[in-house]
Amino acid sequence: MATIIEAGVPEFIKIIYIHKQNESGSLLNFQNFLNQTILTNYALISSLFLNSLHFTGRPASR
């Protein structure tokens, strides 16, 4: 079955997660968890950067 998982605060980043269960199911689940975590961190950091740029006119890192 295919479920759609939202990754983080912005709703424009979505992951299509195909659940495949076989002899290495736990390894696949762990890799999917890593991919979801990386994309979530990227979505959060990019949204914070773009929001700071929008509200203040300059990036928050400067």
QUIKABEL-V893736 format. One line per field, one symbol per residue. ss: DSSP state (H for helix, E for strand, L for the rest). phi: phi as a letter, one per 30 degrees, with the letter a starting at -180 (. if undefined). A space follows every 50 residues. Layout:
ss=???
phi=???
This chain:
ss=LEEEEELLLLLLLEEEEELLLLLLHHHHHHHHHHHHHHHHHHHHHHHHHH HHHHHHLLLLLL
phi=.cbccdciddcdcbccccdccbdcdddddddddddddddddddddddddd dddddcibdddc
